[in-house]
């Protein structure tokens, strides 16, 4: 018997490399501790301090989502928040997703070592309550996606995806990353589901 197996639904995760000249300026900033979520607004707009880096990340994201995913070459976006995490203790990152955003990114701008755990992104299509354990994970059975992790690598993923990382053995090299959230700006959508962000405030 021959079967056609159709991957009916797919969730894109983009991976790209960022030139070192855009990573190095981020190394001067002190990041938030893993459990340190309540800080001042400035801590969540770190890219405002390095506009050339912000411009480059926005360019890379826009090219990815417009040309590889949506085929919307004219759509514009804005980076709404950007912050650095710096994990010296090996604490796990709690499972979470990013609200009030369309896409998110994580950039590993500094040194990565083997002790640093990768970001795990949960499969949101896991709705089945019956568990039959597969011999190996496939695109149809994977529970968590273990994202690649190395210096200069950036990940793009829809902001509704829950993600986390496990605890790790403390070393003298902290686990550092820059996270960003993105929203479309200008006119997007269509018909009764259209919006023009430039008209929201008159």
N, C-alpha and C positions, 0 to 999 in steps of 0.2 A: 504494500500500500504506500503510495506517495502522498506526502502532506505538504501543503503550502503553509508556512508559519509567518504571519504578518505582524511586524512590530507596530501595532496600531497607534501607540502613543509614545512620544519620545521627549525627554526633557534635556535641552542643550546645556552643556557646560563647556565654556570656551577656555582655551589655554593659549597664552602668548608669552613672548619674552620681551622684557623691558630693558633697554640699553642701560648700562651701568651709570652713565652720566645723569640719568634721571633717578637712579636708586641712591646714589651717594649723598645727595642733599638731605635725604630723609634720616640719615644716620645721626644727625646732630640733635634730633628731638628725643626727649624722654617720653616713653610710652606709658600707657595706663597699665596698671597691674591687672592680672587676670580677673580678680574679684572686685576691681575698682571701677564701678559703673557710674557713680555719681560724681561728676566733676563739672568744671565750668564749661560754658558753650565753646570757648576757644579750643578746648581739647578735642572737640568734635568737628573742627574746621581747620585741621592742621595744614591742609593743602593751600589754604589762603596765604600761608607764610612762604610758599614756594610755588608761585604762579606758573613757572615754566614746567614744573612737574605736573601740576593740575591740568594744564593745557594738553600735555602729551598723553596722560592717562585718559582724558576725555576723548581725544582723537582716536586712540587705540580702541576704546570701548565703542564709540560711534561707528567706526569702520566694521567692527565685529558684528554688532547687532543689526546694523542696517544692511550690510552686504552679505553676511553669512547666514543670518537667521530670517530677517523680515523682508528683504528686498524693498527697502524704503530709503533710498539714498539721500533724500532731502530732509529726513527727520532730524531734529536737533534734540540734545539732551543737556542736562545739568548735573553736576555732582552736588548733592545736597548735604552730605556729611562725609567726613573723612577723619579717621583716628588711628593711632598707633597703639598696638598692644605689645607689651614687653614682659615675658614670663620668665622670671628668674628662679621661681620656686618649684616648678614642675607641676603646679596645680592643673587639674583638668579644666577644659573650657566647658561650661554648661551648655546643654542643648538649647538652641534658640534659633529664631529667624529674625529678619529685619522688616519691621512694619513701616508703612508710609514710604515705600520705595518700590521701584519697578525691577531693577537689577542691582546686584551687589558684586563687589570684587574683593579679592584678597591678593595683595602683592607681598612676596617675600623679598624684601629689599636688602636684607643683610645676610650674614653667614647662616647656613643651615647645616646641622650635623645629624648623624644617624640617630642620636637620642631624641631628637625632636619628632613628635608624633605627627602624622599627616592629618589634615582636615578630613573629617568624615561627613559626608552629605547623605542625609536620609532619603530613601526612596519614598515619595509621597503616595505612590500607587498601592502600597501595601494595605489592602483592605480585607484580605482573606483571613478568617479566624481559624481555619484548619491548616495545620502545619504538616506538610510532607517534606522531609529534608532532602534537597537535591544532592546529587553526588558532587556537583561543582556549581558555582555561581555563574549565571549567564545574564544577559540583558533582561531576561524574563523572570529571574529569580533573585537577583541581587538585592540585598537589604540596605547596605551602606556602600556608597562609592568612596573609595579611598583616593582622595585627590593627590595628584603629583605635587611634589614640594622640592624646590631648589632655589638657590639665590637668583633673583632676576625674573622669576616666573610669576605671572599674574593669572588668576582664575576669575572668570565671569560666570555668574549663575543667577537664575531668577530668585528674587528676594524672599519668596514664600518658602523656599527650601530650608528645612531645619538642618543645622550643622553643629558640630562639636569636635573637640579632640580629647584624647585620653590623657591621663596624668603621665609624667615621665620622670626619669631619674634626673635630679638636679645636677647641672654642670656649670662651668664658668662661662658658658656661651648661652645667653638667653634666647628664647624663641621669640623672634620679632616678626611683626607683619603690619601692613597698612591695610585697613578696610575702608571701602567707599560704598556709598549708595548713590543711585542714579534715578532720575525721573525724566520722562520726555517733556519738552517744553514747546511752546508755540501751539499749532493746531494739530490735533491727532484724534483718532477715532473716526466715526462716521455717522451720519444721519442723526437719530435721536441719542446716540452715544458718542457724540463729538464734543470736543472741548477746545478752547483756545486760551491757553494760560495767560496770554498777554492781555486778555479782556477781563480777567477775574477781578482786578482792582480798579477798573475804569480807565 
